[in-house]
Amino acid sequence: MGPITNPIFTDQVQFRIFCKMVQGCLALKQDLTTYDAQELFIHIPYKVLVESVVVSKVNGMNIADVVKERAKLVNEL
């Protein structure tokens, strides 16, 4: 199906609220609908949400972590 939504969050609090909103909609079997009164409007029917794989991104790597991951990849080749 492809990406349903790709919101960008300015801080961890917004990200946590969004994740809890998704979890709540799944638990209550409700559509996911949200609007931030500026630019983000999301409406995902429950049927689509429950059939989707929800993937989140946390970009908390520093340069040392990047070097370690690249070294692992090189060793695997």
C-alpha positions in Angstrom: 0.0 0.0 0.0 2.9 2.4 0.7 3.3 5.1 3.3 0.0 6.3 4.7 1.4 9.3 6.5 4.9 10.7 7.2 4.5 13.5 9.9 7.5 15.4 11.1 7.7 16.2 14.8 9.6 19.0 16.5 10.1 17.2 19.8 9.8 13.9 21.6 6.5 15.0 23.3 4.7 15.4 20.0 6.0 12.0 18.8 4.8 10.3 22.0 1.4 11.9 21.7 1.1 10.7 18.1 2.2 7.1 19.1 -0.3 7.0 21.9 -3.0 8.3 19.6 -2.3 5.5 17.1 -2.3 2.9 20.0 -5.6 4.3 21.4 -7.3 4.1 18.0 -6.1 0.5 17.6 -7.3 -0.5 21.1 -10.7 1.2 20.7 -11.2 0.1 17.1 -11.7 3.7 16.0 -10.5 5.7 12.9 -7.4 7.8 13.4 -8.4 11.4 12.8 -6.3 14.4 13.9 -5.8 18.0 12.8 -3.3 20.4 14.3 -5.1 23.6 13.0 -2.0 24.5 10.9 -0.8 22.0 8.3 -1.4 18.4 9.4 -4.7 16.7 8.8 -4.8 12.9 9.1 -7.8 10.6 8.7 -7.0 6.9 8.5 -10.0 4.5 8.7 -9.6 1.8 11.3 -9.7 -1.0 8.7 -6.6 0.5 6.9 -4.9 1.3 10.2 -5.2 -2.2 11.6 -3.9 -3.8 8.3 -0.9 -1.4 8.2 2.5 -1.8 9.7 3.3 1.2 11.8 7.0 2.1 11.6 8.5 5.0 13.5 11.9 6.7 13.2 14.1 7.9 15.9 17.2 9.5 14.8 19.4 9.4 17.9 22.6 8.1 16.4 25.8 10.0 16.9 28.9 9.8 14.7 30.4 7.0 16.8 27.3 4.9 16.3 27.4 5.5 12.5 31.0 4.4 12.4 30.2 1.2 14.3 27.3 0.3 12.1 29.3 0.9 8.9 32.1 -1.3 10.3 29.5 -4.1 10.9 28.3 -3.8 7.4 31.8 -4.0 5.9 32.6 -7.1 8.1 29.5 -8.8 6.8 30.5 -8.4 3.2 
